[in-house]
Amino acid sequence: MEIKNIEFFAENVNSTWSGDFQSPINPPKNTDVVIIGGGIIGVSTAYFLAKEGIKVCLCEKGYISGEQSGRNWGFVRIQGRDEREIPMVLESQRIWRSFSSETGEDTGYEEGGCLFTAHNEKELQSYQSWLELAEKYDIETELIDQKALSNEVGLASKNWIGGIITRTDGRAEPQKATLAIARAAEKLGAIIITGCSVRGIETSGGSLSKVITEKGPINTSTALCAAGAWSSYFCRSLGISVPQLKVRGTVARTNRIETKINGTIFDKRISIRKRNDGGYTLAHGSILDHLITPSTLYYSPKYIRALINEFNVLRLSIGREFINELTAPKTWDLDKESPFEKNRVLNPKPNKKTIAKIQKQLGKVYPELKDANIVESWAGMVETTPDVVPVISHIDKIPGFYLSTGFSGHGFGIGPGAGSVISKMIQNEPTIDLREFRLERFFDGSPIRVETDI
Ligand SMILES: Cc1cc2nc3c(=O)[nH]c(=O)nc-3n(C[C@H](O)[C@H](O)[C@H](O)COP(=O)(O)OP(=O)(O)OC[C@H]3O[C@@H](n4cnc5c(N)ncnc54)[C@H](O)[C@@H]3O)c2cc1C
């Protein structure tokens, strides 16, 4: 069967911010905060700032959730998270649960549990460290055996000896959630402008004074860079080094099909999520493509620990991306077209071999899905930091400039909680200890700590 590659965001999302992404709105002359990037981190921050009556303008070069936030698997999980992230994930869970009823906007959030499978005793034992952490934070996670597994997943249980499950974990719809949060932010007074690249910033007396967009300048004392996979490039043009490497994740979805599986399952062959439309989102659990670029060589010393951890799942290749990054301008005139206008939406092609593998193994891993058809596939660029934990930080060099990036493959679930935390950081009233998230940790001699993400 032919698999349709996509421009699905433009086609399927009924929103004034997608499709024709040149928004008719012009930036305001003045605002309290400018947010650069309309992914889940940017829109969640806009929502919480607007909720407190702060004037906020969000500029997105393409359309809302056009990049990672609209392309991910849709897992909203606490299970297996790095301990440093747990306070933010708990806050996020609280927000996901109440968001739709509080705002009237549908994120597609549902709680159906998150299961990690175990093929053998060694894998089952590897979950022990999470069980201890879960107990510490009062999270209801349990190890289950094959018999209990069959109640959860039916016939698929025969593939595994057991697993670990957190029933309060959830899922949401990537093609709905970020747009829903953006609409809620707009209702509270946030100005959201799509098709509007931020080209750079200006300072006065060393502090941030203006954000320069392709539609004109905005006077402001505060800006947040939430530019996802573009953050390192944007910051580099300001003389700020942000270690960031990208991996391509390939994803697919099936048609509607009835099975017992009602949550999310992480399995090293095929991970799946039940979708609101009755189908399943599918991804290979152990294939990530890294296209080698000059950044790989430059930042690799900081990534040694992460590379060792992910060695088995990374597929390295070198091609056009190396030359593209090498020849990309490092700086540009702010009154001329910038590299951001030239690439409105990062839309990598899905890896055909990965899709073929998923298609071949689907019926074996999930017998009840043997008749399901893959009807769409896509890919997204996941951006990672050396310790696989995000950066949520003020930038000392430019007072008024903040950075929130590097959510390393799990920013969708954490997104609303991160938005709440970031909005408080910007107001100088931090709600959690942000030291673990500061950018400087990569440069001040702190050990780069990669906790196992089971
Ligand atoms: C295949 C895949 C699977 C994933 N699965 C999960 C999952 O199951 N659960 C989970 O929690 N997370 C998952 N993630 C990770 C999650 O999607 C991301 O961590 C999260 O979406 C990051 O949000 P963001 O707002 O930081 O970035 P993005 O969503 O990438 O948004 C950044 C935005 O900034 C814009 N931008 C960049 N530069 C500029 C500029 N100069 N001016 C204006 N706009 C600009 C971009 O156009 C983009 O829209 C996955 C990611 C991928 C790709």
The ligand as a Gaussian input file, in Angstrom:
#p B3LYP/6-31G(d) Opt

LIG

0 1
 C        9.375000      12.129000      16.428000
 C        9.245000      12.761000      17.784000
 C        8.636000      12.054000      18.823000
 C        8.491000      12.645000      20.088000
 N        7.742000      12.013000      21.046000
 C        7.469000      12.657000      22.217000
 C        6.551000      12.103000      23.153000
 O        5.945000      11.054000      22.919000
 N        6.354000      12.749000      24.322000
 C        6.993000      13.918000      24.614000
 O        6.800000      14.455000      25.710000
 N        7.816000      14.511000      23.703000
 C        8.058000      13.917000      22.522000
 N        8.868000      14.500000      21.582000
 C        9.549000      15.756000      21.921000
 C        8.636000      16.951000      21.864000
 O        7.878000      16.944000      20.673000
 C        9.484000      18.225000      21.946000
 O       10.361000      18.132000      23.064000
 C        8.643000      19.461000      22.112000
 O        7.628000      19.497000      21.142000
 C        9.538000      20.690000      21.988000
 O        8.704000      21.835000      21.943000
 P        9.353000      23.236000      21.584000
 O        8.271000      24.219000      21.708000
 O       10.594000      23.423000      22.405000
 O        9.885000      23.093000      20.080000
 P        9.127000      23.028000      18.679000
 O        7.852000      22.334000      18.771000
 O       10.133000      22.469000      17.733000
 O        8.828000      24.537000      18.363000
 C        9.839000      25.487000      18.083000
 C        9.234000      26.487000      17.116000
 O       10.108000      27.608000      17.001000
 C        9.976000      28.125000      15.686000
 N       11.134000      28.991000      15.405000
 C       12.426000      28.628000      15.320000
 N       13.203000      29.704000      15.080000
 C       12.381000      30.760000      14.997000
 C       12.589000      32.149000      14.744000
 N       13.804000      32.656000      14.564000
 N       11.514000      32.977000      14.711000
 C       10.253000      32.488000      14.919000
 N       10.000000      31.164000      15.135000
 C       11.059000      30.323000      15.188000
 C        9.912000      26.867000      14.836000
 O        9.331000      27.116000      13.575000
 C        9.068000      25.934000      15.712000
 O        7.698000      25.954000      15.355000
 C        9.044000      13.941000      20.323000
 C        9.637000      14.649000      19.274000
 C        9.721000      14.079000      18.012000
 C       10.296000      14.893000      16.885000

